[in-house]
Amino acid sequence: MLYWRFYGWDSTTVRAWKSFDWDAMDRLHMKGLIHDPVGRAKSVVFTPDGLARSEQLFQELFAKR
């Protein structure tokens, strides 16, 4: 669930590149961590739960303690 994140043009939508395995994207969508990945966009939109989980994992794995 760790993604390189970027903010959309409106600075409120958090997106991640979707050049990942489609099965993995489907699993993340089924868990409610990203919005539906099917479409022409080259990125997916995090759900609020997905964003929180991504930030939690980042802190656990990469933040200095």
Secondary structure as UniProt FT lines:
FT   STRAND          5..7
FT   TURN            9..10
FT   STRAND          14..17
FT   HELIX           22..30
FT   TURN            31..32
FT   STRAND          43..46
FT   HELIX           48..62
//
